[in-house]
Each structure stands twice: as structure tokens, then as C-alpha cells.
Amino acid sequence: MTQAVFAIPGDKDRRTGGFIYEARVLRELNEMGCATMHLQLPDSFPDPTTADMATALDALYSVPLDQPIILDGLVFGAIDPDGLAKVRAPIIAMIHHPLGLETGLPKARSAFLMQNEAAALCHADHIVVPSSETARVLCRDFGADAHLITIAPPGFDKPAVNRQLADPPLVLSVGLLAPRKGHDVLLDALGRLKTLSWQAEIVGKTHDPDYAAALHEQVRTLDIEGRVTFAGEIEPDALTARFNAASVFALATRYEGYGMVLSEAMMHRLPIVSCRVGAVPTTVGEAAILAPPDDPEGLADALRRVIQNPHEAERLSRLSVRQSSGLPQWQDTAQVFLATIERLRCA
């Protein structure tokens, strides 16, 4: 008998942090004996058409009262709050990153999403977030009740670590081609390091076509075309190979609610260069050199320290191993969801 429902828009197996998290939790819940049905909602969220909004709400209305719904944040933040109030089943909001805080949104769109998500939170029976940073933001900026929030950090599988460093040194970055990931800042930083020996690879599919086009133009303008590769989305085994080949992992992010890829890089023993924003400092601990956001000069200085100084790179590598040694497994993450589901079923 179905015990819970996980409602996710579109293809749940997309290779981005939030979808990887949700697909794995869904799998683990079922393997643990908590029969959890995958409910696929329209993939137009967080910008649904009127028809897709109606389809999503009808699907949620059909879930029985005794089956808590884990509702993906791309849907939760954009759904009609009045419609959400009519759902009979308990709602568990799964919020990785509030939608209205996404970098690059028009001011009116950001304001609407902030207001909409705050209204939707009034109808959530519980909220699950990946970090204390996201919990803090929801309480401070959205009026969420701290007593209704549970933190479920992502789990991780032990990777196949077989370090075979590329020559020249590889600066690896992984993240969607979207403004929040700050690849433009990274490129500006790399453009300041032309006298050093390096190559760079940015792994991640295009999320914002205009931003992606601007990145390619930026590479041409900076005259670093022969040194920077945009790899797109690649398979997990290929990504593991890139981690093993890299000398440093760099993410010039403007905000992270957790930043799973940072933990993955640390598990591969990589020195980290990133930005002092959101959950990044607590995720990486002392295993990174952190620059302010939108500071290409500061990021370039950090990269220079790692690329030019093998002792600094080795020090950060050892700290990465130490910082990542206590990361949870996916079963631990799913256990948090299971406890929440059981509590709501018994309420």
C-alpha cells in the first residue's frame, strides 16, 4: 500500500543537484520499505501555463488523505497557494533554494515568487531543507515556522578516487549554465591568469541560453578560447574522470542552499576555490579558499595560490578529505524523510 507520494515536475532523473537528491531519496524510501509513489507533474514549473497549473493541482487533489505528499520546490514555490490549501493530503515542502532568490530574475518576477512562496508555506504541514542556511532564510525572509522545518543534508556515495592529474593543471567547475553559478566571474578570474599554465573545463547543461551565449562570447573576448572547454552535461563516470584529473575545483557561485558538487569535489580530494555565500562556508569548512561573490580579482588570487603552490594545494586536499569524511549516506537522508512521513501519517 502506498504510504507517501513524491511529486516532481518533468523528468526526475535530470542530472542537477536538486533532482539527483529527490530521485535518490525516492529510491531509498522504497528500498527501505516505505512505499512512495512518484507523481510526475508538468515540467513547465516554475513557470507553469494555466493548463499545467490546473493539471498539477488536480493531481495533488487526487492523493488520499493518508498519503503525505513530498512536493518539489520548483512546484511548491510557484503553485497557486489557494489551490494548495484545498489539497487533502499533508504537504511536505522540499525546498532546496527559494525560487525568488534565483540570480538574474526580473525584479517583478522575484517579488512575485517571494510573496507566492511565503503564502504557500502557510499551507505546508512540514518543510524539509538541505541545510541550516536554507532553514535560516525561510524563517527570516518567508516567515516559516522553525518548528516545522527539518534539515536533511544530501547523502553521498563513496566515489572511485584514482587521481591522475591533467597537464597543464585542470581547473574544473560543475554547474548549470545559469547566472547564479557565476561562471562569468570564473572566466574573468581565469582571464587574469594568462601567464600561468592551466586549462579549464565547465561541466553543466545550458539552463539560460542567453547566459550560455554570453559565456562563449566572454571566452572569445578574453582570448582564452584554446584553454576553456564547455563540456555540457556528461555521464557520471565521465564526471568522475574529470574530478580525478582536476588540480582544483572552482565554483564562483552567487548563492548555494547546500552545494552538493562541492562535497563531491572534496570526496575526490580536490582543493576548493569558491565564494563566501549561502551554505558554502559550512559545506566546505577549512577545505577551501573563499572569495567574496562577484570578485574576479579575489577569485584569481585564490586560484593562483593553488595552481602555483603545490604545498597549499596538498594542504587543502588533506582538509577536503577530513571535511568530507563525515558526510551522510543517502540512507541517512531518506531516514529523515521517513520519520517525517510517519509523523504526519500518525497525526
Secondary structure, DSSP 8 states (H G I E B T S, - for coil): ---EEEEEES-TT-SSHHHHHHHHHHHHHHHTT--EEEEEE-TTTTS--HHHHHHHHHHHHTS-TTS-EEEEHHHHTTS-HHHHTT--S-EEEE-SS-GGG-TT--HHHHHHHHHHHHHHHTT-SEEEESSHHHHHHHHHHH---GGGEEE---------------SS-EEEEES-BSGGG-HHHHHHHHHTTTTS--EEEEE--BS-HHHHHHHHHHHHHHT-GGGEEEEES--HHHHHHHHHH-SEEE---S--SS-HHHHHHHHTT--EEEES-TTHHHHHTTSEEEE-TT-HHHHHHHHHHHHH-HHHHHHHHHHHHHHHTT---HHHHHHHHHHHHHHHHH-
